Amino acid sequence: MPRVDGVIEAVRYKSGRIELVRAYERRGATFSDHVLLDRTTLVERLQQGKHFFVGSRREFQASTFELGDAVSLVGPDGHQYIMTGTGADHDRLDGSPIF
């Protein structure tokens, strides 16, 4: 299993850019309750080398998740995109519902 520092459960876009994500973050051996991260905070976490995935928490199983694709930060500083997969020219988290 890959190292998981955070799981993004849902995303909110504005004009093709991520505005906010609802995620769970690793807290030692377990995960937090859901937290809201704005785009700037998510970019900082990814730049720090944290590994985020799109996914969802399994009902009644605490820190157990169904993981989807890995989230990556691509592009030059100041013009970066947050995405799963490759080849987009805007933020895109495939498989993550919009809230």
N, CA, C and O atoms as a GROMACS GRO file, in nm:
protein
  396
    1MET      N    1   0.085  -0.118   0.000
    1MET     CA    2   0.000   0.000   0.000
    1MET      C    3   0.089   0.125   0.000
    1MET      O    4   0.188   0.130   0.074
    2PRO      N    5   0.056   0.223  -0.081
    2PRO     CA    6   0.137   0.346  -0.085
    2PRO      C    7   0.122   0.427   0.044
    2PRO      O    8   0.024   0.414   0.116
    3ARG      N    9   0.222   0.510   0.071
    3ARG     CA   10   0.213   0.600   0.186
    3ARG      C   11   0.102   0.701   0.160
    3ARG      O   12   0.098   0.763   0.054
    4VAL      N   13   0.013   0.716   0.255
    4VAL     CA   14  -0.102   0.806   0.240
    4VAL      C   15  -0.096   0.909   0.352
    4VAL      O   16  -0.106   0.874   0.469
    5ASP      N   17  -0.082   1.037   0.315
    5ASP     CA   18  -0.083   1.145   0.412
    5ASP      C   19  -0.217   1.215   0.417
    5ASP      O   20  -0.248   1.285   0.513
    6GLY      N   21  -0.297   1.197   0.313
    6GLY     CA   22  -0.429   1.260   0.309
    6GLY      C   23  -0.516   1.198   0.202
    6GLY      O   24  -0.467   1.148   0.100
    7VAL      N   25  -0.647   1.201   0.227
    7VAL     CA   26  -0.744   1.148   0.131
    7VAL      C   27  -0.846   1.258   0.105
    7VAL      O   28  -0.911   1.308   0.197
    8ILE      N   29  -0.860   1.296  -0.022
    8ILE     CA   30  -0.955   1.400  -0.062
    8ILE      C   31  -1.087   1.333  -0.096
    8ILE      O   32  -1.094   1.249  -0.186
    9GLU      N   33  -1.190   1.373  -0.024
    9GLU     CA   34  -1.322   1.312  -0.038
    9GLU      C   35  -1.413   1.389  -0.134
    9GLU      O   36  -1.496   1.330  -0.201
   10ALA      N   37  -1.397   1.522  -0.140
   10ALA     CA   38  -1.481   1.605  -0.226
   10ALA      C   39  -1.407   1.734  -0.259
   10ALA      O   40  -1.315   1.774  -0.188
   11VAL      N   41  -1.448   1.797  -0.368
   11VAL     CA   42  -1.378   1.917  -0.415
   11VAL      C   43  -1.478   2.024  -0.458
   11VAL      O   44  -1.590   1.993  -0.500
   12ARG      N   45  -1.438   2.149  -0.446
   12ARG     CA   46  -1.517   2.262  -0.495
   12ARG      C   47  -1.428   2.343  -0.589
   12ARG      O   48  -1.316   2.381  -0.553
   13TYR      N   49  -1.477   2.367  -0.710
   13TYR     CA   50  -1.403   2.444  -0.811
   13TYR      C   51  -1.465   2.582  -0.827
   13TYR      O   52  -1.584   2.602  -0.801
   14LYS      N   53  -1.383   2.676  -0.869
   14LYS     CA   54  -1.430   2.808  -0.910
   14LYS      C   55  -1.345   2.852  -1.028
   14LYS      O   56  -1.223   2.867  -1.014
   15SER      N   57  -1.405   2.871  -1.141
   15SER     CA   58  -1.335   2.913  -1.264
   15SER      C   59  -1.222   2.818  -1.302
   15SER      O   60  -1.115   2.862  -1.342
   16GLY      N   61  -1.245   2.688  -1.288
   16GLY     CA   62  -1.146   2.589  -1.330
   16GLY      C   63  -1.033   2.565  -1.231
   16GLY      O   64  -0.941   2.489  -1.260
   17ARG      N   65  -1.039   2.629  -1.115
   17ARG     CA   66  -0.935   2.610  -1.012
   17ARG      C   67  -1.001   2.556  -0.885
   17ARG      O   68  -1.115   2.588  -0.853
   18ILE      N   69  -0.926   2.473  -0.815
   18ILE     CA   70  -0.977   2.422  -0.688
   18ILE      C   71  -0.989   2.538  -0.591
   18ILE      O   72  -0.894   2.614  -0.573
   19GLU      N   73  -1.104   2.550  -0.530
   19GLU     CA   74  -1.125   2.652  -0.430
   19GLU      C   75  -1.110   2.591  -0.290
   19GLU      O   76  -1.054   2.653  -0.200
   20LEU      N   77  -1.162   2.468  -0.273
   20LEU     CA   78  -1.166   2.404  -0.143
   20LEU      C   79  -1.176   2.253  -0.161
   20LEU      O   80  -1.241   2.206  -0.255
   21VAL      N   81  -1.112   2.177  -0.073
   21VAL     CA   82  -1.130   2.032  -0.072
   21VAL      C   83  -1.170   1.988   0.068
   21VAL      O   84  -1.131   2.049   0.168
   22ARG      N   85  -1.249   1.882   0.073
   22ARG     CA   86  -1.282   1.819   0.201
   22ARG      C   87  -1.197   1.693   0.207
   22ARG      O   88  -1.206   1.606   0.120
   23ALA      N   89  -1.113   1.684   0.310
   23ALA     CA   90  -1.014   1.577   0.314
   23ALA      C   91  -0.998   1.522   0.456
   23ALA      O   92  -1.046   1.580   0.553
   24TYR      N   93  -0.931   1.410   0.465
   24TYR     CA   94  -0.887   1.351   0.591
   24TYR      C   95  -0.735   1.353   0.588
   24TYR      O   96  -0.674   1.316   0.487
   25GLU      N   97  -0.672   1.397   0.697
   25GLU     CA   98  -0.526   1.402   0.703
   25GLU      C   99  -0.474   1.303   0.806
   25GLU      O  100  -0.535   1.282   0.910
   26ARG      N  101  -0.359   1.243   0.773
   26ARG     CA  102  -0.298   1.148   0.865
   26ARG      C  103  -0.253   1.221   0.991
   26ARG      O  104  -0.193   1.328   0.985
   27ARG      N  105  -0.284   1.161   1.105
   27ARG     CA  106  -0.244   1.211   1.236
   27ARG      C  107  -0.180   1.093   1.310
   27ARG      O  108  -0.246   1.028   1.392
   28GLY      N  109  -0.054   1.067   1.281
   28GLY     CA  110   0.013   0.952   1.342
   28GLY      C  111  -0.038   0.823   1.282
   28GLY      O  112  -0.029   0.803   1.160
   29ALA      N  113  -0.091   0.735   1.365
   29ALA     CA  114  -0.138   0.605   1.319
   29ALA      C  115  -0.282   0.608   1.268
   29ALA      O  116  -0.331   0.508   1.216
   30THR      N  117  -0.349   0.720   1.282
   30THR     CA  118  -0.489   0.730   1.242
   30THR      C  119  -0.510   0.855   1.155
   30THR      O  120  -0.414   0.922   1.118
   31PHE      N  121  -0.635   0.884   1.122
   31PHE     CA  122  -0.668   1.001   1.040
   31PHE      C  123  -0.760   1.094   1.117
   31PHE      O  124  -0.831   1.053   1.208
   32SER      N  125  -0.756   1.220   1.077
   32SER     CA  126  -0.843   1.322   1.137
   32SER      C  127  -0.987   1.302   1.093
   32SER      O  128  -1.015   1.223   1.003
   33ASP      N  129  -1.079   1.374   1.158
   33ASP     CA  130  -1.211   1.391   1.102
   33ASP      C  131  -1.192   1.474   0.976
   33ASP      O  132  -1.081   1.522   0.951
   34HIS      N  133  -1.296   1.492   0.896
   34HIS     CA  134  -1.274   1.568   0.773
   34HIS      C  135  -1.236   1.713   0.805
   34HIS      O  136  -1.284   1.774   0.901
   35VAL      N  137  -1.147   1.765   0.722
   35VAL     CA  138  -1.102   1.903   0.733
   35VAL      C  139  -1.123   1.970   0.598
   35VAL      O  140  -1.126   1.903   0.495
   36LEU      N  141  -1.138   2.101   0.598
   36LEU     CA  142  -1.149   2.178   0.475
   36LEU      C  143  -1.016   2.245   0.449
   36LEU      O  144  -0.965   2.319   0.534
   37LEU      N  145  -0.960   2.221   0.331
   37LEU     CA  146  -0.832   2.281   0.293
   37LEU      C  147  -0.855   2.370   0.171
   37LEU      O  148  -0.914   2.326   0.073
   38ASP      N  149  -0.809   2.494   0.178
   38ASP     CA  150  -0.818   2.579   0.060
   38ASP      C  151  -0.705   2.542  -0.036
   38ASP      O  152  -0.616   2.464  -0.001
   39ARG      N  153  -0.709   2.597  -0.155
   39ARG     CA  154  -0.611   2.561  -0.258
   39ARG      C  155  -0.469   2.588  -0.213
   39ARG      O  156  -0.381   2.505  -0.234
   40THR      N  157  -0.444   2.704  -0.150
   40THR     CA  158  -0.310   2.741  -0.106
   40THR      C  159  -0.254   2.639  -0.007
   40THR      O  160  -0.138   2.600  -0.017
   41THR      N  161  -0.336   2.597   0.088
   41THR     CA  162  -0.293   2.500   0.188
   41THR      C  163  -0.264   2.365   0.124
   41THR      O  164  -0.165   2.300   0.158
   42LEU      N  165  -0.349   2.322   0.030
   42LEU     CA  166  -0.326   2.195  -0.039
   42LEU      C  167  -0.197   2.200  -0.119
   42LEU      O  168  -0.120   2.104  -0.118
   43VAL      N  169  -0.171   2.310  -0.189
   43VAL     CA  170  -0.046   2.325  -0.264
   43VAL      C  171   0.074   2.316  -0.170
   43VAL      O  172   0.172   2.249  -0.202
   44GLU      N  173   0.066   2.382  -0.056
   44GLU     CA  174   0.176   2.376   0.042
   44GLU      C  175   0.202   2.232   0.088
   44GLU      O  176   0.317   2.190   0.097
   45ARG      N  177   0.095   2.158   0.116
   45ARG     CA  178   0.110   2.019   0.160
   45ARG      C  179   0.177   1.935   0.051
   45ARG      O  180   0.267   1.855   0.080
   46LEU      N  181   0.134   1.954  -0.072
   46LEU     CA  182   0.194   1.878  -0.183
   46LEU      C  183   0.339   1.916  -0.206
   46LEU      O  184   0.421   1.830  -0.236
   47GLN      N  185   0.373   2.044  -0.191
   47GLN     CA  186   0.511   2.089  -0.206
   47GLN      C  187   0.600   2.034  -0.095
   47GLN      O  188   0.720   2.016  -0.114
   48GLN      N  189   0.542   2.007   0.022
   48GLN     CA  190   0.616   1.948   0.133
   48GLN      C  191   0.640   1.799   0.113
   48GLN      O  192   0.706   1.735   0.196
   49GLY      N  193   0.588   1.743   0.005
   49GLY     CA  194   0.608   1.601  -0.024
   49GLY      C  195   0.501   1.511   0.033
   49GLY      O  196   0.518   1.389   0.035
   50LYS      N  197   0.390   1.568   0.080
   50LYS     CA  198   0.281   1.488   0.132
   50LYS      C  199   0.211   1.416   0.016
   50LYS      O  200   0.200   1.470  -0.093
   51HIS      N  201   0.164   1.295   0.041
   51HIS     CA  202   0.098   1.213  -0.060
   51HIS      C  203  -0.053   1.212  -0.035
   51HIS      O  204  -0.100   1.156   0.064
   52PHE      N  205  -0.127   1.275  -0.126
   52PHE     CA  206  -0.273   1.279  -0.118
   52PHE      C  207  -0.332   1.193  -0.227
   52PHE      O  208  -0.275   1.180  -0.336
   53PHE      N  209  -0.446   1.133  -0.197
   53PHE     CA  210  -0.519   1.050  -0.292
   53PHE      C  211  -0.665   1.093  -0.291
   53PHE      O  212  -0.714   1.146  -0.191
   54VAL      N  213  -0.734   1.072  -0.402
   54VAL     CA  214  -0.878   1.086  -0.407
   54VAL      C  215  -0.934   0.957  -0.350
   54VAL      O  216  -0.881   0.849  -0.378
   55GLY      N  217  -1.038   0.966  -0.269
   55GLY     CA  218  -1.095   0.844  -0.213
   55GLY      C  219  -1.210   0.873  -0.121
   55GLY      O  220  -1.259   0.986  -0.113
   56SER      N  221  -1.253   0.770  -0.050
   56SER     CA  222  -1.364   0.785   0.046
   56SER      C  223  -1.341   0.692   0.164
   56SER      O  224  -1.278   0.586   0.151
   57ARG      N  225  -1.392   0.732   0.277
   57ARG     CA  226  -1.381   0.655   0.400
   57ARG      C  227  -1.482   0.541   0.396
   57ARG      O  228  -1.598   0.560   0.358
   58ARG      N  229  -1.438   0.421   0.436
   58ARG     CA  230  -1.531   0.308   0.446
   58ARG      C  231  -1.620   0.327   0.568
   58ARG      O  232  -1.571   0.356   0.677
   59GLU      N  233  -1.748   0.312   0.549
   59GLU     CA  234  -1.843   0.332   0.657
   59GLU      C  235  -1.817   0.234   0.772
   59GLU      O  236  -1.799   0.114   0.749
   60PHE      N  237  -1.816   0.285   0.892
   60PHE     CA  238  -1.797   0.209   1.016
   60PHE      C  239  -1.658   0.147   1.029
   60PHE      O  240  -1.640   0.056   1.110
   61GLN      N  241  -1.559   0.193   0.952
   61GLN     CA  242  -1.426   0.134   0.960
   61GLN      C  243  -1.317   0.237   0.987
   61GLN      O  244  -1.203   0.219   0.945
   62ALA      N  245  -1.352   0.344   1.056
   62ALA     CA  246  -1.258   0.445   1.106
   62ALA      C  247  -1.156   0.490   1.001
   62ALA      O  248  -1.193   0.561   0.908
   63SER      N  249  -1.032   0.450   1.014
   63SER     CA  250  -0.925   0.499   0.927
   63SER      C  251  -0.898   0.408   0.808
   63SER      O  252  -0.783   0.393   0.765
   64THR      N  253  -1.003   0.347   0.753
   64THR     CA  254  -0.990   0.262   0.636
   64THR      C  255  -1.057   0.334   0.518
   64THR      O  256  -1.171   0.380   0.528
   65PHE      N  257  -0.984   0.343   0.407
   65PHE     CA  258  -1.031   0.419   0.292
   65PHE      C  259  -1.029   0.336   0.165
   65PHE      O  260  -0.948   0.245   0.149
   66GLU      N  261  -1.121   0.369   0.075
   66GLU     CA  262  -1.116   0.321  -0.064
   66GLU      C  263  -1.037   0.427  -0.139
   66GLU      O  264  -1.084   0.540  -0.155
   67LEU      N  265  -0.918   0.393  -0.186
   67LEU     CA  266  -0.833   0.491  -0.254
   67LEU      C  267  -0.852   0.489  -0.404
   67LEU      O  268  -0.867   0.384  -0.466
   68GLY      N  269  -0.850   0.608  -0.461
   68GLY     CA  270  -0.852   0.624  -0.606
   68GLY      C  271  -0.713   0.666  -0.652
   68GLY      O  272  -0.612   0.613  -0.606
   69ASP      N  273  -0.708   0.761  -0.742
   69ASP     CA  274  -0.583   0.806  -0.801
   69ASP      C  275  -0.505   0.899  -0.708
   69ASP      O  276  -0.563   0.967  -0.623
   70ALA      N  277  -0.374   0.899  -0.726
   70ALA     CA  278  -0.288   0.991  -0.653
   70ALA      C  279  -0.305   1.133  -0.706
   70ALA      O  280  -0.332   1.153  -0.824
   71VAL      N  281  -0.290   1.230  -0.617
   71VAL     CA  282  -0.301   1.371  -0.652
   71VAL      C  283  -0.160   1.425  -0.671
   71VAL      O  284  -0.072   1.400  -0.588
   72SER      N  285  -0.138   1.498  -0.779
   72SER     CA  286  -0.004   1.554  -0.803
   72SER      C  287  -0.014   1.702  -0.836
   72SER      O  288  -0.118   1.754  -0.875
   73LEU      N  289   0.099   1.766  -0.819
   73LEU     CA  290   0.115   1.908  -0.848
   73LEU      C  291   0.207   1.918  -0.968
   73LEU      O  292   0.322   1.875  -0.960
   74VAL      N  293   0.158   1.974  -1.079
   74VAL     CA  294   0.238   1.980  -1.201
   74VAL      C  295   0.247   2.123  -1.252
   74VAL      O  296   0.157   2.205  -1.229
   75GLY      N  297   0.355   2.151  -1.321
   75GLY     CA  298   0.375   2.283  -1.380
   75GLY      C  299   0.475   2.366  -1.302
   75GLY      O  300   0.516   2.328  -1.192
   76PRO      N  301   0.516   2.479  -1.360
   76PRO     CA  302   0.614   2.566  -1.295
   76PRO      C  303   0.553   2.641  -1.176
   76PRO      O  304   0.432   2.662  -1.172
   77ASP      N  305   0.637   2.680  -1.082
   77ASP     CA  306   0.589   2.755  -0.966
   77ASP      C  307   0.508   2.876  -1.009
   77ASP      O  308   0.544   2.946  -1.104
   78GLY      N  309   0.398   2.900  -0.940
   78GLY     CA  310   0.312   3.012  -0.972
   78GLY      C  311   0.206   2.979  -1.075
   78GLY      O  312   0.106   3.050  -1.085
   79HIS      N  313   0.226   2.872  -1.152
   79HIS     CA  314   0.130   2.832  -1.255
   79HIS      C  315   0.106   2.682  -1.247
   79HIS      O  316   0.099   2.614  -1.350
   80GLN      N  317   0.093   2.632  -1.126
   80GLN     CA  318   0.080   2.489  -1.106
   80GLN      C  319  -0.066   2.445  -1.108
   80GLN      O  320  -0.157   2.521  -1.074
   81TYR      N  321  -0.086   2.319  -1.148
   81TYR     CA  322  -0.217   2.258  -1.149
   81TYR      C  323  -0.217   2.142  -1.050
   81TYR      O  324  -0.117   2.073  -1.034
   82ILE      N  325  -0.330   2.122  -0.985
   82ILE     CA  326  -0.349   2.008  -0.896
   82ILE      C  327  -0.435   1.909  -0.972
   82ILE      O  328  -0.544   1.943  -1.017
   83MET      N  329  -0.385   1.786  -0.988
   83MET     CA  330  -0.458   1.694  -1.074
   83MET      C  331  -0.433   1.548  -1.041
   83MET      O  332  -0.335   1.513  -0.975
   84THR      N  333  -0.523   1.464  -1.088
   84THR     CA  334  -0.500   1.320  -1.095
   84THR      C  335  -0.474   1.291  -1.241
   84THR      O  336  -0.533   1.356  -1.328
   85GLY      N  337  -0.389   1.197  -1.272
   85GLY     CA  338  -0.359   1.166  -1.411
   85GLY      C  339  -0.263   1.269  -1.470
   85GLY      O  340  -0.184   1.331  -1.399
   86THR      N  341  -0.272   1.285  -1.602
   86THR     CA  342  -0.183   1.378  -1.672
   86THR      C  343  -0.260   1.449  -1.782
   86THR      O  344  -0.371   1.411  -1.818
   87GLY      N  345  -0.197   1.554  -1.835
   87GLY     CA  346  -0.247   1.617  -1.955
   87GLY      C  347  -0.354   1.723  -1.941
   87GLY      O  348  -0.415   1.760  -2.041
   88ALA      N  349  -0.379   1.772  -1.823
   88ALA     CA  350  -0.481   1.877  -1.809
   88ALA      C  351  -0.416   2.014  -1.808
   88ALA      O  352  -0.298   2.028  -1.774
   89ASP      N  353  -0.493   2.116  -1.845
   89ASP     CA  354  -0.443   2.253  -1.840
   89ASP      C  355  -0.518   2.333  -1.734
   89ASP      O  356  -0.522   2.456  -1.739
   90HIS      N  357  -0.577   2.261  -1.637
   90HIS     CA  358  -0.647   2.323  -1.524
   90HIS      C  359  -0.652   2.220  -1.410
   90HIS      O  360  -0.621   2.103  -1.431
   91ASP      N  361  -0.692   2.264  -1.292
   91ASP     CA  362  -0.707   2.172  -1.180
   91ASP      C  363  -0.814   2.070  -1.214
   91ASP      O  364  -0.919   2.104  -1.269
   92ARG      N  365  -0.785   1.943  -1.181
   92ARG     CA  366  -0.883   1.836  -1.210
   92ARG      C  367  -0.857   1.718  -1.119
   92ARG      O  368  -0.750   1.658  -1.123
   93LEU      N  369  -0.955   1.684  -1.038
   93LEU     CA  370  -0.946   1.566  -0.951
   93LEU      C  371  -1.054   1.467  -0.996
   93LEU      O  372  -1.167   1.470  -0.948
   94ASP      N  373  -1.016   1.379  -1.088
   94ASP     CA  374  -1.110   1.278  -1.139
   94ASP      C  375  -1.152   1.185  -1.026
   94ASP      O  376  -1.070   1.144  -0.944
   95GLY      N  377  -1.280   1.152  -1.022
   95GLY     CA  378  -1.331   1.059  -0.924
   95GLY      C  379  -1.369   1.123  -0.791
   95GLY      O  380  -1.415   1.054  -0.700
   96SER      N  381  -1.351   1.252  -0.779
   96SER     CA  382  -1.387   1.321  -0.656
   96SER      C  383  -1.515   1.400  -0.678
   96SER      O  384  -1.520   1.486  -0.766
   97PRO      N  385  -1.619   1.372  -0.601
   97PRO     CA  386  -1.743   1.445  -0.620
   97PRO      C  387  -1.730   1.594  -0.584
   97PRO      O  388  -1.645   1.632  -0.504
   98ILE      N  389  -1.815   1.674  -0.642
   98ILE     CA  390  -1.815   1.818  -0.616
   98ILE      C  391  -1.911   1.845  -0.502
   98ILE      O  392  -2.020   1.788  -0.495
   99PHE      N  393  -1.869   1.934  -0.412
   99PHE     CA  394  -1.960   1.975  -0.304
   99PHE      C  395  -1.979   2.124  -0.305
   99PHE      O  396  -2.052   2.178  -0.222
   0.00000   0.00000   0.00000
